[in-house]
């Protein structure tokens, strides 16, 4: 899906009839398969493959990928992903 959108986006400035037809095919595919992901998620949930729980806004790791963060929030984001600053280790080995 991402590949199709990427290819179509290359022709946004001057789309040809072929590009319109390709975009229509993508839209029809999305419309026809719109419930598949929901059904798959329900199936996986019933199998116990994941759990749904409350997560406070301050603890959402996705914020680090979608928002500009203060230094303090960035440090918190980095800790949620269990990432470490290795700059000091790199300098010691040089």
N, C-alpha and C positions, 0 to 999 in steps of 0.2 A: 504494500500500500504506500509506504513512504517513498519507494522507488518511483512508482507511477506518479505520485504528486510532484516529486522532484523533476522528473522528465517533463511533465506538463508545465511546471512553473517556468521553465526555460523559454516558453513561447507566449508568455502573458502579454508582452508588448505588441506582438503582431501575430495572433493566432490564425491559422488557416482552417478551412472546413474540416480537414483531417484531425486537427487538434481539438476542435469542438466535438467531433465524433468520439475521439478517445476520452475526452472529459466526460461525455455522456455515458460511456461504457463504465468508467470508474464510478460515477454517481449511481448507476443502476446496480453495480456490484455491491456498493456500500448499502444501498437500500435493501437489496435482497438478503444480505447477510447481517443485518443490523441486530438480530437477536442471538446470533451464534455465540458471541462473547459472553452475553448474560447467561445463556444456558450452560456454557462451559464453566463459568465461575460458580454457578449453583451446584453443578456436578462435583467440582473439586472441593467445594465447601462441605458437601455431604460426605465426601470421602475423608474429611478431616485433614486435608492437605494444608489448610491455613485457617487462622482464626481471625475474627473481626473483633476489634476492641477500640476503646476510646483512647485517643492520643491528644494531649493538650497541644495547642497551636505552637507553643514555645519549644516543643520537643519533636516537631515534624522535620525530618531530615530533608525533605524536598524543598524547604525554604532556601536552603543553601544553593540550590540549583536554579531557583526561580526568582530570587529577590536580591537586591543589594543589601548587604549586611554590615552592621557596625563591626568593629574589631572583636568586641566581646561576643556578639552573636556568631561571628565566623568561627571563633575558637570553640564555641559550643557545638556548632555544626560539624566541625572537624572531629570533635570528640565523639559525636554520635556515629560517625562513620569509622571511628577507631583509626584515624589517620594521625601520623606523627610528623613533626617538623624534623627533617633529617639534615638540615643545613649545618648544624654544629658537628654532626658526625662526618659530613663531607669535608669540612674545613680541617678537622683533626687528622684526617688521612692524607691530606695534601702536603 
